[in-house]
């Protein structure tokens, strides 16, 4: 059974990111507004997708190969909030 969710609206100048992330972790959708207009939405991250079973993605950029790691939104949040 799914927990009921609600939308939380937060004005940019009045919010703290950690509090908004907690709302998202509790299953709520957070809409960030500026001057009463929506500018961004925070939702729960899905499972990361790896391409061809590899953690590295090879991109071609003007004839050069660039290796960049594939990182999920959850992993990025862990890095930002040092939740290891």
N, CA and C atoms as an extended XYZ file, in Angstrom:
252
Properties=species:S:1:pos:R:3:atomname:S:1:resname:S:1:resid:I:1 pbc="F F F"
N         0.841       -1.163        0.000 N   UNK     1
C         0.000        0.000        0.000 CA  UNK     1
C         0.894        1.236        0.000 C   UNK     1
N         0.542        2.226       -0.783 N   UNK     2
C         1.315        3.448       -0.895 CA  UNK     2
C         0.872        4.459        0.152 C   UNK     2
N         1.844        5.166        0.702 N   UNK     3
C         1.516        6.241        1.638 CA  UNK     3
C         0.928        7.396        0.847 C   UNK     3
N        -0.030        8.056        1.431 N   UNK     4
C        -0.593        9.200        0.733 CA  UNK     4
C         0.457       10.299        0.683 C   UNK     4
N         0.482       11.015       -0.418 N   UNK     5
C         1.464       12.083       -0.551 CA  UNK     5
C         0.738       13.405       -0.722 C   UNK     5
N         1.460       14.456       -0.455 N   UNK     6
C         0.893       15.777       -0.643 CA  UNK     6
C         1.943       16.654       -1.282 C   UNK     6
N         1.507       17.778       -1.824 N   UNK     7
C         2.428       18.722       -2.419 CA  UNK     7
C         2.738       19.806       -1.408 C   UNK     7
N         4.024       20.052       -1.213 N   UNK     8
C         4.486       21.098       -0.308 CA  UNK     8
C         5.031       22.221       -1.172 C   UNK     8
N         4.563       23.430       -0.960 N   UNK     9
C         5.050       24.577       -1.722 CA  UNK     9
C         5.952       25.413       -0.829 C   UNK     9
N         7.124       25.783       -1.344 N   UNK    10
C         8.085       26.553       -0.556 CA  UNK    10
C         8.608       27.724       -1.371 C   UNK    10
N         8.604       28.894       -0.792 N   UNK    11
C         9.178       30.081       -1.435 CA  UNK    11
C        10.702       29.980       -1.325 C   UNK    11
N        11.419       30.348       -2.372 N   UNK    12
C        12.874       30.185       -2.422 CA  UNK    12
C        13.571       30.794       -1.213 C   UNK    12
N        13.256       32.007       -0.847 N   UNK    13
C        13.960       32.693        0.225 CA  UNK    13
C        13.611       32.212        1.620 C   UNK    13
N        12.588       31.363        1.747 N   UNK    14
C        12.116       30.962        3.068 CA  UNK    14
C        12.440       29.517        3.423 C   UNK    14
N        13.198       28.818        2.601 N   UNK    15
C        13.349       27.378        2.773 CA  UNK    15
C        14.782       26.963        3.042 C   UNK    15
N        14.898       25.800        3.674 N   UNK    16
C        16.195       25.152        3.851 CA  UNK    16
C        16.138       23.831        3.099 C   UNK    16
N        17.178       23.561        2.336 N   UNK    17
C        17.191       22.377        1.479 CA  UNK    17
C        17.007       21.092        2.266 C   UNK    17
N        17.660       20.952        3.405 N   UNK    18
C        17.558       19.719        4.192 CA  UNK    18
C        16.110       19.440        4.595 C   UNK    18
N        15.374       20.484        4.953 N   UNK    19
C        13.970       20.304        5.333 CA  UNK    19
C        13.134       19.860        4.136 C   UNK    19
N        13.430       20.431        2.966 N   UNK    20
C        12.689       20.066        1.761 CA  UNK    20
C        12.994       18.631        1.348 C   UNK    20
N        14.265       18.231        1.447 N   UNK    21
C        14.643       16.853        1.112 CA  UNK    21
C        13.944       15.882        2.054 C   UNK    21
N        13.822       16.228        3.318 N   UNK    22
C        13.112       15.374        4.274 CA  UNK    22
C        11.656       15.199        3.850 C   UNK    22
N        11.024       16.267        3.392 N   UNK    23
C         9.644       16.180        2.905 CA  UNK    23
C         9.553       15.201        1.728 C   UNK    23
N        10.535       15.265        0.826 N   UNK    24
C        10.553       14.359       -0.330 CA  UNK    24
C        10.743       12.920        0.133 C   UNK    24
N        11.641       12.695        1.102 N   UNK    25
C        11.875       11.345        1.619 CA  UNK    25
C        10.614       10.771        2.255 C   UNK    25
N         9.762       11.626        2.778 N   UNK    26
C         8.509       11.178        3.384 CA  UNK    26
C         7.423       10.929        2.343 C   UNK    26
N         7.762       11.087        1.059 N   UNK    27
C         6.817       10.783       -0.008 CA  UNK    27
C         6.074       11.981       -0.565 C   UNK    27
N         6.440       13.166       -0.136 N   UNK    28
C         5.776       14.367       -0.618 CA  UNK    28
C         6.492       14.937       -1.829 C   UNK    28
N         5.759       15.628       -2.668 N   UNK    29
C         6.324       16.358       -3.787 CA  UNK    29
C         6.516       17.791       -3.315 C   UNK    29
N         7.684       18.376       -3.582 N   UNK    30
C         7.965       19.741       -3.149 CA  UNK    30
C         8.075       20.628       -4.385 C   UNK    30
N         7.273       21.673       -4.437 N   UNK    31
C         7.331       22.644       -5.518 CA  UNK    31
C         7.973       23.908       -4.962 C   UNK    31
N         9.059       24.338       -5.583 N   UNK    32
C         9.759       25.543       -5.150 CA  UNK    32
C         9.278       26.698       -6.020 C   UNK    32
N         8.887       27.785       -5.375 N   UNK    33
C         8.331       28.920       -6.103 CA  UNK    33
C         9.168       30.173       -5.895 C   UNK    33
N         9.012       31.088       -6.818 N   UNK    34
C         9.588       32.427       -6.686 CA  UNK    34
C         8.509       33.392       -7.143 C   UNK    34
N         8.170       34.330       -6.288 N   UNK    35
C         7.094       35.280       -6.576 CA  UNK    35
C         5.797       34.551       -6.921 C   UNK    35
N         5.498       33.511       -6.153 N   UNK    36
C         4.284       32.697       -6.313 CA  UNK    36
C         4.199       31.969       -7.648 C   UNK    36
N         5.326       31.777       -8.314 N   UNK    37
C         5.355       31.013       -9.572 CA  UNK    37
C         6.276       29.812       -9.391 C   UNK    37
N         5.830       28.620       -9.797 N   UNK    38
C         6.683       27.434       -9.651 CA  UNK    38
C         7.926       27.544      -10.534 C   UNK    38
N         9.088       27.243       -9.950 N   UNK    39
C        10.339       27.273      -10.710 CA  UNK    39
C        11.070       25.935      -10.692 C   UNK    39
N        10.754       25.070       -9.728 N   UNK    40
C        11.416       23.761       -9.649 CA  UNK    40
C        10.546       22.811       -8.846 C   UNK    40
N        10.792       21.507       -9.040 N   UNK    41
C        10.056       20.486       -8.308 CA  UNK    41
C        11.043       19.448       -7.798 C   UNK    41
N        10.917       19.072       -6.527 N   UNK    42
C        11.732       18.005       -5.948 CA  UNK    42
C        10.860       16.770       -5.810 C   UNK    42
N        11.318       15.657       -6.361 N   UNK    43
C        10.607       14.385       -6.252 CA  UNK    43
C        11.615       13.304       -5.900 C   UNK    43
N        11.128       12.155       -5.444 N   UNK    44
C        12.035       11.061       -5.105 CA  UNK    44
C        12.747       10.567       -6.355 C   UNK    44
N        14.025       10.242       -6.186 N   UNK    45
C        14.833        9.733       -7.289 CA  UNK    45
C        14.472        8.282       -7.564 C   UNK    45
N        14.543        7.908       -8.827 N   UNK    46
C        14.343        6.518       -9.204 CA  UNK    46
C        15.652        5.754       -9.084 C   UNK    46
N        15.613        4.491       -9.407 N   UNK    47
C        16.826        3.671       -9.374 CA  UNK    47
C        17.753        4.087      -10.510 C   UNK    47
N        19.070        4.139      -10.262 N   UNK    48
C        20.007        4.510      -11.318 CA  UNK    48
C        20.042        3.447      -12.407 C   UNK    48
N        20.259        3.887      -13.631 N   UNK    49
C        20.353        2.976      -14.766 CA  UNK    49
C        21.790        2.979      -15.266 C   UNK    49
N        22.371        1.802      -15.367 N   UNK    50
C        23.719        1.676      -15.904 CA  UNK    50
C        23.620        1.268      -17.365 C   UNK    50
N        24.467        1.833      -18.179 N   UNK    51
C        24.468        1.528      -19.602 CA  UNK    51
C        25.455        0.399      -19.877 C   UNK    51
N        24.980       -0.672      -20.480 N   UNK    52
C        25.810       -1.822      -20.836 CA  UNK    52
C        26.567       -2.378      -19.634 C   UNK    52
N        25.982       -2.288      -18.451 N   UNK    53
C        26.606       -2.833      -17.255 CA  UNK    53
C        27.836       -2.080      -16.784 C   UNK    53
N        28.085       -0.941      -17.336 N   UNK    54
C        29.288       -0.190      -16.989 CA  UNK    54
C        28.941        1.004      -16.116 C   UNK    54
N        29.813        1.307      -15.163 N   UNK    55
C        29.614        2.478      -14.313 CA  UNK    55
C        30.159        3.734      -14.976 C   UNK    55
N        30.872        3.574      -16.071 N   UNK    56
C        31.399        4.728      -16.787 CA  UNK    56
C        30.728        4.846      -18.145 C   UNK    56
N        30.464        6.046      -18.529 N   UNK    57
C        29.859        6.315      -19.822 CA  UNK    57
C        30.904        7.040      -20.669 C   UNK    57
N        31.045        6.617      -21.890 N   UNK    58
C        32.013        7.252      -22.772 CA  UNK    58
C        31.257        8.196      -23.691 C   UNK    58
N        31.678        9.447      -23.684 N   UNK    59
C        31.059       10.439      -24.554 CA  UNK    59
C        32.095       10.938      -25.551 C   UNK    59
N        31.626       11.298      -26.692 N   UNK    60
C        32.517       11.860      -27.689 CA  UNK    60
C        32.275       13.364      -27.742 C   UNK    60
N        33.341       14.143      -27.597 N   UNK    61
C        33.223       15.593      -27.586 CA  UNK    61
C        34.307       16.175      -28.478 C   UNK    61
N        33.932       16.610      -29.658 N   UNK    62
C        34.865       17.197      -30.618 CA  UNK    62
C        36.092       16.320      -30.830 C   UNK    62
N        35.873       15.040      -31.023 N   UNK    63
C        36.971       14.140      -31.305 CA  UNK    63
C        37.711       13.619      -30.092 C   UNK    63
N        37.356       14.077      -28.911 N   UNK    64
C        37.991       13.616      -27.679 CA  UNK    64
C        37.027       12.714      -26.933 C   UNK    64
N        37.569       11.766      -26.223 N   UNK    65
C        36.730       10.897      -25.395 CA  UNK    65
C        36.801       11.382      -23.954 C   UNK    65
N        35.649       11.516      -23.369 N   UNK    66
C        35.557       11.974      -21.987 CA  UNK    66
C        34.864       10.889      -21.187 C   UNK    66
N        35.481       10.430      -20.113 N   UNK    67
C        34.855        9.447      -19.241 CA  UNK    67
C        34.194       10.189      -18.088 C   UNK    67
N        32.905        9.944      -17.920 N   UNK    68
C        32.215       10.585      -16.802 CA  UNK    68
C        31.436        9.528      -16.037 C   UNK    68
N        31.480        9.560      -14.727 N   UNK    69
C        30.754        8.559      -13.941 CA  UNK    69
C        29.249        8.790      -14.008 C   UNK    69
N        28.502        7.706      -13.974 N   UNK    70
C        27.051        7.790      -13.886 CA  UNK    70
C        26.714        7.806      -12.406 C   UNK    70
N        26.028        8.835      -11.954 N   UNK    71
C        25.697        8.962      -10.539 CA  UNK    71
C        24.213        9.276      -10.407 C   UNK    71
N        23.576        8.615       -9.475 N   UNK    72
C        22.141        8.828       -9.280 CA  UNK    72
C        21.904       10.073       -8.438 C   UNK    72
N        20.667       10.553       -8.452 N   UNK    73
C        20.311       11.705       -7.625 CA  UNK    73
C        20.474       11.368       -6.147 C   UNK    73
N        20.184       10.130       -5.775 N   UNK    74
C        20.323        9.716       -4.377 CA  UNK    74
C        21.793        9.751       -3.955 C   UNK    74
N        22.695        9.265       -4.836 N   UNK    75
C        24.122        9.301       -4.527 CA  UNK    75
C        24.614       10.743       -4.420 C   UNK    75
N        24.119       11.603       -5.297 N   UNK    76
C        24.493       13.009       -5.255 CA  UNK    76
C        24.028       13.649       -3.951 C   UNK    76
N        22.802       13.347       -3.534 N   UNK    77
C        22.288       13.878       -2.267 CA  UNK    77
C        23.133       13.381       -1.097 C   UNK    77
N        23.537       12.100       -1.139 N   UNK    78
C        24.397       11.565       -0.081 CA  UNK    78
C        25.705       12.344       -0.001 C   UNK    78
N        26.275       12.672       -1.160 N   UNK    79
C        27.514       13.447       -1.185 CA  UNK    79
C        27.287       14.852       -0.640 C   UNK    79
N        26.185       15.476       -1.046 N   UNK    80
C        25.910       16.845       -0.614 CA  UNK    80
C        25.669       16.939        0.884 C   UNK    80
N        24.990       15.938        1.443 N   UNK    81
C        24.620       15.990        2.848 CA  UNK    81
C        25.489       15.092        3.720 C   UNK    81
N        26.538       14.484        3.128 N   UNK    82
C        27.496       13.656        3.856 CA  UNK    82
C        26.790       12.647        4.751 C   UNK    82
N        25.868       11.859        4.128 N   UNK    83
C        25.073       10.890        4.895 CA  UNK    83
C        25.644        9.487        4.810 C   UNK    83
N        26.924        9.341        4.723 N   UNK    84
C        27.518        8.005        4.611 CA  UNK    84
C        27.664        7.356        5.933 C   UNK    84
